[in-house]
Amino acid sequence: CREVLTGLTTSSPPTRDNLDSARRVVVNRHLAELISNKYWCEQLTGTSFESMPNKRLCGLRDYPKLADQVTVNDLAAILKLVDTRDDGIHTCIATSGIADDAAVD
């Protein structure tokens, strides 16, 4: 993942074709997941929080239209903000629920 992000900001910047392909994948996944209660619960989380004022139901309804508005320049601007230096990468490994005895030392 880190190598991909680094490559996207240096030797292999994203192209319009890359973006179109990725857009098709995420929009199709979104449309397919709309029948899942779990997906709805995940997406609705935060829609009523004051701390997340920009998360609204219209984002779910308009997802394909919103995804279509993303440009290669938008992606390049976001990638410039991603810090892939050793001291800029953060990793988190966690579990949720009952601890697996095999994982405990």
C-alpha positions in Angstrom: 0.0 0.0 0.0 2.8 2.4 0.9 4.7 1.7 -2.3 1.5 2.3 -4.3 0.9 5.6 -2.6 4.5 6.6 -3.1 4.3 5.6 -6.8 1.1 7.6 -7.4 2.9 10.7 -6.1 6.1 10.2 -8.1 6.8 7.8 -10.9 3.2 6.6 -11.8 0.7 9.5 -11.3 -2.9 8.6 -11.7 -4.4 8.9 -15.2 -8.0 9.5 -16.3 -8.2 5.8 -17.2 -7.1 4.8 -13.7 -9.6 7.1 -12.2 -12.5 5.9 -14.4 -11.7 2.3 -13.6 -11.5 2.9 -9.9 -14.7 4.9 -10.0 -16.6 2.1 -11.7 -15.4 -0.3 -9.0 -16.4 1.8 -6.0 -19.8 2.9 -7.5 -20.7 -0.6 -8.5 -19.8 -1.9 -5.0 -21.9 0.9 -3.5 -24.9 0.1 -5.6 -24.6 -3.6 -4.9 -24.2 -3.0 -1.1 -27.4 -0.9 -0.9 -29.4 -4.0 -0.3 -27.4 -4.8 2.8 -28.7 -3.7 6.2 -25.1 -3.7 7.5 -24.0 -1.3 4.8 -26.9 1.1 5.6 -26.0 1.0 9.3 -22.4 1.7 8.5 -23.2 4.5 6.1 -25.8 6.1 8.4 -23.4 6.2 11.3 -22.6 9.8 12.1 -25.3 11.4 10.0 -26.9 13.0 13.0 -23.7 13.9 14.8 -23.0 17.6 15.2 -19.3 16.7 14.9 -19.9 15.4 11.4 -22.0 18.2 9.8 -21.2 17.3 6.2 -22.3 13.7 6.5 -25.8 13.7 5.1 -28.2 11.2 3.6 -27.9 12.9 0.2 -24.4 11.6 0.1 -25.7 8.1 -0.1 -28.3 8.9 -2.6 -26.0 11.0 -4.8 -22.9 8.8 -4.4 -22.6 7.9 -8.1 -23.0 11.5 -9.1 -20.5 12.6 -6.4 -18.0 10.0 -7.5 -18.3 11.2 -11.1 -17.2 14.7 -10.0 -13.8 13.6 -8.7 -11.0 14.5 -11.1 -7.4 13.4 -11.6 -6.4 16.8 -10.2 -8.5 16.2 -7.1 -6.8 12.9 -6.6 -3.4 14.4 -7.1 -4.1 17.1 -4.5 -5.2 14.5 -2.0 -2.1 12.4 -2.7 0.2 15.4 -2.0 -1.3 15.4 1.6 -0.5 11.8 2.2 2.8 11.5 4.1 4.5 8.2 3.3 7.8 9.0 5.2 8.7 6.5 7.9 7.8 8.9 10.7 4.5 9.9 8.9 3.0 6.4 8.6 0.8 5.2 11.4 -0.2 1.6 11.8 -2.9 0.2 14.1 -3.6 -3.4 14.8 -6.6 -4.1 17.0 -9.2 -6.6 17.8 -12.8 -6.2 18.8 -14.8 -8.5 21.1 -13.6 -11.5 23.0 -9.8 -12.1 22.9 -8.7 -15.2 21.1 -6.6 -17.3 23.6 -4.3 -18.3 20.8 -3.4 -14.7 20.2 -2.6 -14.0 23.8 1.0 -14.5 24.9 
